[in-house]
Amino acid sequence: MSPATLLDGVPLVESPFFDDLVRQLPPDWARIATDLHRQGYAVFDFPDKHIIEKMDGIVRDFPARYGWGAWEEGKSVSTRIQDAWQTDQRVRDIAANPAVLDILSAIYGRRAFPFQTLNFPVGTQQAGHADYVHFNSIPDRFMCGVWLAFEDIDDDNGPLFYYPGSHRWPTYQNEHLGISHRRINDQFPEYHRYVDLWERMAQKQGLKRETFKARKGQALIWAANLVHGGSVQNDPYRTRWSQVTHYFFEDCAYTTPLANDTYNGKVLYRDIVDIRTGKPVANVVSGEQVGWALRRATKPDLDPSRKDAAATLPRYDATESRFASHPEIPEGFDPAFYLDAHPDLVAAGVDPYQHYVLFGKTEGRRFRAE
Ligand SMILES: O=C(O)CCC(=O)C(=O)O
């Protein structure tokens, strides 16, 4: 058996056979793979000759589209735009850039696909965190982020930071921190314990926080388990435009380890949509479908633009949702109405409660007949 086949379920960049595998890559990709393997991140110039035009267009159009006038006047408004790829071709092009997909696929050993975008006009000042607790794959670590600078970044406009080497830590989960599954329904109340743990581990191991003083058009890949975040924005008047695209890899299952009650058999498989196709992706482990995907596979194909699309599908059984009693579910939330009003969700086979808590609330989706 070849080294790649021996451990097919481990990303090439994380493999104990990395040294053998990396020799098979062309030099540019080998450099990126080696940086990711050693440091947990790798920097590259974004491979799109129209990238400046696309980034400048987003910077020009988003403030009006998302009503950031209020923010520019100093009011508190969210400036984190999730999944703008659904309405903006430029965001989608960046996320689905074929050369980036080829690099990621080669250095991980499975085909990469983009599933989420985030656009930011200013620094996030987010605490250090590793993505694997929010998005992980089974087998794990087939996930990464690509962060693209839409403008030059320096110490004053809140550069991305990271702890090189933190990607070698074990992917600790709720059971390692002693977080009970009984607390899991409360929107991750113990999340701060992960953040404390990561900071303490970095201190203990003497890992140095580094920042990405990016040039406009430079990008950085971070591994699923690299601890990273946003530095303090020293100059509150500066912008720090950027896009993060999150990628998974094919032939895995996709989950949120923070939300899982694994040992009672409750795994929150994510309803992932491949940005390239707009279609849901099945959850698969070692070639077998698992979780919701199984149920979805039994549903007829449907055209989300048809008004009666939802009526053609089996009703979602609301008693199954662990999110039904979530504190962010508003009074009068009607799961059937929510699906009828948003046929894109029916097409993806999502749990209406879960979708509302994670996305619908911020997106301002209607949840009951007025
Ligand atoms: O852009 C930043 O400051 C951090 C973004 C980030 O940490 C994330 O999207 O996971």
Ligand as a Chemical Component Dictionary entry (heavy atoms), coordinates in Angstrom:
data_LIG
# 
_chem_comp.id                   LIG 
_chem_comp.type                 NON-POLYMER 
_chem_comp.pdbx_formal_charge   0 
_chem_comp.three_letter_code    LIG 
# 
loop_
_chem_comp_atom.comp_id 
_chem_comp_atom.atom_id 
_chem_comp_atom.alt_atom_id 
_chem_comp_atom.type_symbol 
_chem_comp_atom.charge 
_chem_comp_atom.model_Cartn_x 
_chem_comp_atom.model_Cartn_y 
_chem_comp_atom.model_Cartn_z 
_chem_comp_atom.pdbx_ordinal 
LIG O1 O1 O 0 -10.597 38.308 10.091 1  
LIG C1 C1 C 0 -10.347 38.131 11.281 2  
LIG O2 O2 O 0 -9.951  39.043 12.021 3  
LIG C2 C2 C 0 -10.561 36.775 11.910 4  
LIG C3 C3 C 0 -11.535 35.923 11.155 5  
LIG C4 C4 C 0 -11.690 34.605 11.789 6  
LIG O3 O3 O 0 -11.068 34.319 12.772 7  
LIG C5 C5 C 0 -12.595 33.573 11.265 8  
LIG O4 O4 O 0 -13.357 33.844 10.340 9  
LIG O5 O5 O 0 -12.568 32.418 11.788 10 
# 
loop_
_chem_comp_bond.comp_id 
_chem_comp_bond.atom_id_1 
_chem_comp_bond.atom_id_2 
_chem_comp_bond.value_order 
_chem_comp_bond.pdbx_ordinal 
LIG O1 C1 DOUB 1 
LIG C1 O2 SING 2 
LIG C1 C2 SING 3 
LIG C2 C3 SING 4 
LIG C3 C4 SING 5 
LIG C4 O3 DOUB 6 
LIG C4 C5 SING 7 
LIG C5 O4 DOUB 8 
LIG C5 O5 SING 9 
# 
